[in-house]
Amino acid sequence: MAELDQDRAAEIVIDTQHDSSGVPIVTVSGELDVSNAAALQAAVASIVAEHPERLIFILSGLRYMDSAGISVLLGAAAEVKAVHLRDPSPVVRRVVELTGLAGVLSMEP
């Protein structure tokens, strides 16, 4: 896992698009940690600059997420009315639930 090899960035894939009603969707897969959270932050910043009311993250392919990932998600939640985590992986679901952030980062099955 990324936390064991601090000399290289964890592998992450970020894809952004909009659904048919114009809601931005960010799909993230791989491992999200301090070594690559800036890439996701940059993608989110360009989206929130458009002032959407809500933002959807599809996180089914995310195998690992640390506090840096949570920080990016919370930053997004501070900028838009609603952040939805669609189909979060078991790892993401557990991190959100254990941190008590399910009320801020709503999870859709």
N, C-alpha and C positions, 0 to 999 in steps of 0.2 A: 504494500500500500504506500501511498504517497508520503505518509508521515514517517516511514522508515528510511526513505532516501531523500534527504533534504537538499541534495545537490541538483536536483532536477525538478522541473515543474510537473505536477500531476497532469495526466491527460484529461482534457475536457473538450467537448464539442458543444458549441452554442449556435442555435439556429433561431432567427427571428422572422416572424411573419405576422399577418393579420387574418383574423377569421372573416367570414362573409359579412359580418356586421361592423367590421373595422376595429375590433378589440385586438390589441397586440398580444401575441403569444410568443413566449420564449421557451424553447425546448433545450434542456440541458442534460447532457449525458456524460458519463465517465466519473471522474473524481473532482470534487470542488473543495479546494482548501486555500490556505493563505498564499500558496505559490501561484495560483491562477485566478483568484477571486477578482483581481483588477480587470481581467478580460470581461467577466460577467458584469461587473460594475459599469464598465464603459458601454456595453450593449444596453443595459438598463437606463443609463443616463441619456443615451440618444433617444430612447423611447419616451421617457418621462418629459423630455424637452418638448414633445408634441402635446403634452397635457391630456393624456387619456384619463377617463374616469376609472377604468379598471385595467388590470394587467393579469394575464394568465401565465403561469409557469407550468410546463409539462416536465415532470421530474421522474418519470418511470425508469429512465435509463441511468439515473444517478446512483452509483455504487457506494459513494462516500461523500460526506459533507461535514466540515468542521465549523467552528464558530465564525470563520471568515465568510462562509456561505450564508449562514444565518444573518450576518450583518448586512450582506447585500440584499437579501430578501426583506429585512426590516427597513432598510433604507428606501426600497421601492414602496413599501407599505406607507411610509411617511410622506411620499410624494403623490400618491393616487388614492382615490376613495376606497378601493378594494383590491386586494391581491388574493388570487386563488391559486392553490397548488393542485393541479389536475393530475390524477393518477400518480401520487408520490410513491417512490420505491419504499419498501419496508424500512430501509435505513433512514430515509428522510422523514417518514411518518414518525418513527421513533424519536428522532432528534427534536422535531417540532413538539411532540407530546411531552417529552421529558423536560423541555425548557419552559413549558407552560405557555407556548405561543400559538396554540391552536385557535384562540380567539382573534388573533391579529392576522394570522396566515391561515385562512380557511382552506381546508382540504376537501377536494372533490374526489369521490371514488375512482 
